[in-house]
């Protein structure tokens, strides 16, 4: 990824992480600005191919992750932030970013569960959720999104940002 794209995307991600930690939301203005900058940059430097790549990269995470939003596993801001990543770097980079972000998120989750001593509680909650899902055959919210217990929440903008940094360090594009 070109240095100018990395710099713009990094700035957007840093602001998103700050917003996420401060108010548990990522402002839509930031998302729109990010998608516009990513699309414009790709159009200017790669023409129509770059614009199409940017648009597809922005749409792909929404389709891939929509059911996680329905189940309140991911917030809308997290999915839109993946869309910003895709608009800068395309589908392939975005999918790799999703995989790495979920791996980082799993590590953070495990560390938090150990730190707060809630591994058994969370595993029991997850098991009950799966049984409820099988029994009712209805996708419901995984947790109460209004209940913001620090030990239960992962500000997923951080794993998303770290995944982008990792991919850029290894010079994916």
N, C-alpha and C positions, 0 to 999 in steps of 0.2 A: 504494500500500500504506500502510495506517495506520502512524503513527509507532510505536505500541506493537508492532506486528508486526515492523516494521523493526528495532527495538531488540532484541527477543528473537532474531530470526533472525540478526542481526549478531553477537550474543554467542555463539550456538551455532556460527556459522561461524568466528569467531576461535578458539574452543576447538578446533574440528576441525582447523584449520590448524596450531595448536600441536602437537596430538597427531600429526598426519601427519608433520610435520618431525622430531618427537622420536623416534617409534618406528615410523613407516611404517604406522600403523594408526589407525583412528578407532573409538573405543570404542562398542560397541553401546548402552550405557546412554545416551550422549549422543544417539544416533540416536533411540532410543525416547522420551527426554524431548522432543527436538525435534518429533517427529511428534505426540506427545500435546499439546504446547503449541499447535502450529499447528492441529491439529484442534479442540481445545477453544476456541481464540480464534475460529475461523471459525464454530463452532456457536453460541457465545454472542452474537456480533455479527451473524450472518446466518442463524441457525436451521438447519433441516434442509438447505437449499440449500448453506449454507456447509460443513456437515459432509460432504455428498456431494462437493462441489468439492474439499475437502481430501483425502478418501479417494482420489478419482480422480487428483488431482495427485500423491499419494504412490505410487500403483501404476504410473502411466504410465512413469516413467523406468526402472523395473525391467524392464518389457516391452520398452521401446525399446532398452535398453543391455545386455541380458542376453548377447547374443553377443559383445560386447566384453569382458565378464567371462570368458566361456568361453575366449576367445583370450588372456587375460591382458593385454589392452590397458588395461583399467580394473580397478581393485581393487573388491572388494565394498563397501568403505567409501565410495568415490567415488559409486557408484550409489546407495547408501543416503543419502548426503548430498544428492544430487539429489532423492531421495524426500522428505527433510525440506523442501527448498525448495518442492517441489510441494505438500506438505501445508500450508505457510504461504500459498502464492500461487496454487495451481491449475495446471492442465495447460498453459495457454497461456504463462504466465510461465515455467514450468519448461522447456518446449520452447525458448523463446527463450534461457533461461539456458544450456541445453545447447549451442545453436549458438554463443553468444558464448564460453562456456568452452572449446569446442574450438578456436575461433579464437585465443584467448589462449594455450591450450596449444601450438598450432602455432608461435606467435611465440616462446614460451619455448623450445620444442624447437629451433627454428632458431638462436636466440641461443646455446644450450648447445652445439650441434653446431659452430658457428663458433668459440666460445670454446675448446673442447677439440680442435678440428681433426679432427673425426670425421665430417664430412659424407659423404665417399666410403664410409667403413666402414659407416655406418648405412644409406645408400642400398643398398649391396651386401647387407647383412643383410635389409633389407626386400624386395628383389628375390628373394633366395633363399627367403624365407618365402612369398612369393606363388607362386613356381614349385613349392615343396613342397606348398602348398595345392592348386594345380591338379592336380599329378601324383597326389597321394594321395587327393584329394577328401575330406580329413579336416581339420577345424578343430583346430589344435593351439595350444599356448601360443606366443605371439609371442616371449617371452623367458623365461629362467629367473628366476622370481620371487624365488628365494633369493639370486640374485646382485644385490647392491645397489650397483652402480657409480654413483657420483654423477653422472657425465656421461650416464648412460642414463636416470636416473629423473627424472620430473616429479611433484612432489607436487601431484596434480590438485585437491586441496582449495583450493589458492590460485586457480587459474583459475575454479573454481566460485564461490568467494567474490567474486572481482573481477567476475564476470558479474552477480551479484546486486546489487552496488554500482552497476554501470553502469546496470542496469535501474531501480534505485530513483532514481538521480540524474535519469534521464530520465522518471521518474514514470510507469512503464509502467501501473501499476494505479490 
